[in-house]
Amino acid sequence: MAYGIKIEALAPPTRRAIFERLAAGPSAVGALAAGLPVSRPAVSQHLKALKDAGLVVETRRGTARIYSVDPKGVAELRDYFDRFWDVALDAYKRSLEGGDA
């Protein structure tokens, strides 16, 4: 799995804001751009990066493109962080027990 791509896709603050808005529900570019300090074309570029990373999917409703969070991509990212967390907790436990950290 390309976890790094997913993590990098969420690095820019504007992109995270877009992703967080999509977590609340599907949306078109215009609605996502409202209230953001970037243009609609910039929002489209951020959506492309999120889509390429497998975190967002696009569907068509008539002439509109509606974007939503891809549960599969989010699950893959969560699996990565869950494994990372498990390793960190195991290391912490070993350090408390007097073993190697």
FENBEL-V821802 format. One record per run of one state. SS is the DSSP state (H for helix, E for strand, C for the rest). FROM is the first residue (numbers start at 1). LEN is the number of residues. If there is no record, write none. Layout:
ss:SS from:FROM len:LEN
ss:SS from:FROM len:LEN
This chain:
ss:C from:1 len:2
ss:H from:3 len:7
ss:C from:10 len:3
ss:H from:13 len:11
ss:C from:24 len:3
ss:E from:27 len:2
ss:H from:29 len:5
ss:C from:34 len:6
ss:H from:40 len:13
ss:C from:53 len:3
ss:E from:56 len:6
ss:C from:62 len:2
ss:E from:64 len:6
ss:C from:70 len:1
ss:H from:71 len:26
ss:C from:97 len:5
